[in-house]
């Protein structure tokens, strides 16, 4: 069985970009920075795409540095550019939450 599920906990790298199409569909794109110390210290900046984001998320004043939790799948897009065939790997989000992990996963004392 194949399985494509990604969970990212990181910080917003830049203000998100919201695009609204003539059809009414909305596309929210943003970059998430994820720090890691293993196997060596580094910071990854990962592109995320969310189709038709919930109104509550769009209304929030998301700023660089805000923590975001994103659940989705990895996809690779291909297109033809002026310099040949291009591709990009991105996380296509199914769920995005700007809440702290404590509110996502309450401890038994909070329940």
Secondary structure, DSSP 8 states (H G I E B T S, - for coil): -----EEEEEEE-S--EEEE-TTS-EEEEEEEEEEE-SSS-EEEEEEEEEES--HHHHHS---TT-EEEEEEEEEEEEEEETTEEEEEEEEEEEEEE-S-HHHHS--TTT-
